[in-house]
Amino acid sequence: MSKPTRWVTETQPGHSQWYIDRFRRLAAEGADLAGEARMLDAMVPPGARILDAGSGTGRVAAALAARGHTVVGVDADPALVEAARADHPGPRWLVGDLAELDLAAQDEAEPFDAAVIAGNVMAFVAPGTERAVLARVAAHVRPDGIVVVGFGTDRGYPLTDFDADAVAAGLRLEHRCATWDLRPWRDDADFAVSVLRRPAD
């Protein structure tokens, strides 16, 4: 990794284990952890190939795999990837820096129908790498495929910057919602879910 992520530099020691334990507890309590997956599932064909970029403990990728999709999850934190492998067999789990993503080097050369970047991932990448992250994820999606990105609007990454980075990465904004369950976008929303498309031409 060329630069340490904010996940490393802006969290306390033990944060990864806390995060793992939190989502294991929520799952055990029956919490709804599949909202992002339901949205993606509605936007792709059956049996789609989906990249979960910044997959964390694997909840989104696992829910997509349970819906019949082929999913590859990538995260920079080895502890989260190990937890995903232990808790959610099925998807392929890889450790990798999204700003330098090259899945062909890990025998995943086939392009994806869609990619999802959920869970405030964009707020945790290394400072200054946001555009590179979007570009590298977009490069793994087939022409006319989608990249769906969700993050809090108060997390230090202004939407104006995100939109400019998405355009520079070759992506076109098609839809924006305030939540993963498709509530309408409004300018004072504290969360944004953006559906971006890689143009076919």
C-alpha positions in Angstrom: 0.0 0.0 0.0 1.4 3.4 -1.0 -0.4 5.3 1.8 -2.0 4.1 5.0 -5.7 4.4 5.0 -7.7 6.5 7.4 -9.0 3.2 8.8 -5.4 2.8 10.1 -4.5 6.4 10.9 -7.7 7.8 12.3 -8.9 4.9 14.6 -7.7 3.5 17.9 -5.8 0.3 18.4 -8.3 -2.6 18.5 -10.8 -0.8 16.3 -10.9 -3.7 13.7 -11.8 -6.2 16.4 -14.4 -3.9 17.8 -15.9 -3.6 14.3 -15.8 -7.4 13.8 -17.5 -8.0 17.2 -20.1 -5.3 16.5 -21.3 -6.9 13.3 -21.2 -10.4 14.7 -23.4 -9.2 17.6 -25.8 -7.4 15.2 -26.1 -10.5 13.1 -26.8 -12.6 16.1 -29.5 -10.2 17.2 -31.2 -10.5 13.8 -30.5 -6.9 12.7 -31.2 -6.1 9.0 -27.7 -6.0 7.5 -28.6 -6.6 3.9 -30.1 -3.2 2.8 -27.3 -2.5 0.4 -27.4 -6.0 -1.1 -31.2 -5.7 -1.7 -30.6 -2.5 -3.7 -27.8 -4.0 -5.7 -29.8 -7.2 -6.4 -32.6 -5.2 -7.9 -30.2 -3.4 -10.3 -28.3 -6.4 -11.8 -29.3 -9.5 -13.7 -29.6 -12.9 -12.0 -26.2 -14.5 -11.3 -24.3 -11.2 -11.8 -20.6 -10.8 -11.0 -20.2 -8.2 -8.3 -17.2 -6.6 -6.7 -17.6 -5.5 -3.0 -14.9 -2.9 -2.7 -14.1 -2.3 0.9 -16.0 -5.4 1.9 -15.2 -5.2 5.7 -16.6 -8.2 7.6 -18.4 -9.4 4.5 -22.1 -8.7 5.3 -22.9 -7.1 1.9 -21.0 -9.6 -0.2 -22.5 -12.5 1.7 -26.0 -11.3 1.2 -25.4 -10.9 -2.5 -23.9 -14.3 -2.7 -27.0 -15.7 -0.9 -29.1 -14.1 -3.7 -27.2 -16.2 -6.3 -24.5 -13.7 -7.4 -20.8 -14.4 -7.8 -19.1 -12.0 -5.5 -15.5 -11.0 -4.8 -14.8 -8.9 -1.7 -11.7 -6.8 -1.2 -10.6 -4.9 1.9 -7.3 -3.4 3.0 -7.7 -4.7 6.5 -6.5 -8.3 6.8 -8.4 -8.8 10.1 -11.7 -7.9 8.5 -10.9 -10.2 5.6 -10.2 -13.1 7.9 -13.4 -12.5 9.7 -15.3 -12.4 6.4 -13.7 -15.8 5.4 -14.6 -17.3 8.8 -18.2 -16.0 8.9 -19.2 -16.1 5.3 -17.8 -18.9 3.1 -18.8 -18.6 -0.5 -17.6 -15.3 -1.8 -13.9 -14.9 -2.6 -12.2 -12.6 -0.1 -9.0 -10.7 -0.9 -6.8 -8.3 0.9 -6.0 -5.2 -1.2 -5.6 -1.5 -1.4 -8.5 -0.1 -3.5 -6.3 2.8 -4.7 -4.0 0.2 -6.4 -6.6 -2.5 -7.2 -5.5 -5.0 -9.7 -7.5 -8.1 -9.5 -6.2 -9.6 -12.7 -2.9 -10.2 -10.7 -5.0 -12.3 -8.3 -6.6 -14.4 -11.0 -9.8 -12.3 -11.2 -9.4 -10.9 -14.7 -13.1 -11.2 -15.7 -14.9 -7.8 -15.5 -17.7 -7.3 -13.0 -21.3 -6.3 -13.8 -21.4 -4.1 -10.8 -19.4 -2.8 -7.9 -20.5 -1.6 -4.5 -18.6 0.7 -2.2 -20.7 0.7 1.1 -20.1 1.4 4.8 -18.4 4.8 4.5 -15.4 3.2 2.7 -14.8 6.4 0.8 -14.3 8.2 4.1 -11.7 5.7 5.3 -9.4 5.5 2.2 -6.1 7.3 2.4 -6.3 11.0 2.0 -6.0 12.1 -1.6 -6.6 8.6 -3.0 -10.4 9.0 -3.5 -10.2 9.6 -7.2 -7.7 6.7 -7.7 -10.1 4.4 -5.7 -13.0 5.3 -8.0 -10.9 4.9 -11.1 -9.5 1.5 -10.1 -12.9 0.2 -9.1 -14.4 1.5 -12.3 -11.6 -0.2 -14.3 -12.9 -3.6 -13.0 -16.5 -3.0 -14.1 -17.6 -3.9 -17.7 -18.8 -1.1 -20.0 -22.4 -0.2 -19.1 -21.8 -1.7 -15.6 -22.6 0.2 -12.4 -20.7 1.4 -9.4 -22.9 2.1 -6.3 -21.3 4.2 -3.6 -22.7 5.1 -0.2 -21.2 7.3 2.5 -22.1 10.0 5.1 -22.1 13.5 3.8 -20.5 14.7 7.0 -17.5 12.4 6.8 -15.0 14.9 5.3 -15.5 14.1 1.6 -17.8 16.7 0.1 -20.2 15.5 -2.6 -18.9 18.1 -5.0 -15.4 16.5 -4.7 -16.9 13.0 -5.0 -18.8 14.0 -8.2 -15.7 15.5 -9.7 -13.7 12.4 -8.8 -16.3 10.2 -10.3 -16.3 12.1 -13.6 -12.5 12.0 -13.7 -12.7 8.2 -13.1 -14.9 7.9 -16.2 -18.2 7.4 -14.4 -21.5 9.1 -15.0 -24.0 9.8 -12.1 -27.4 8.3 -12.9 -29.3 8.4 -9.6 -28.8 9.7 -6.1 -30.8 8.7 -3.0 -30.6 9.6 0.7 -30.6 6.0 1.9 -30.0 2.5 0.7 -33.8 1.9 0.7 -34.2 4.6 -2.0 -35.6 7.5 0.0 -35.4 10.6 -2.2 -32.3 12.7 -2.3 -32.4 16.1 -0.7 -29.6 18.6 -0.3 -29.6 18.4 3.5 -29.4 14.6 3.6 -26.7 13.2 5.9 -26.1 10.2 3.7 -25.8 9.8 -0.1 -26.1 6.7 -2.2 -24.9 7.4 -5.7 -25.5 5.1 -8.7 -22.7 5.6 -11.2 -22.4 4.0 -14.6 -19.4 3.2 -16.7 -20.5 4.4 -20.2 -20.6 1.8 -22.9 -19.2 4.1 -25.6 
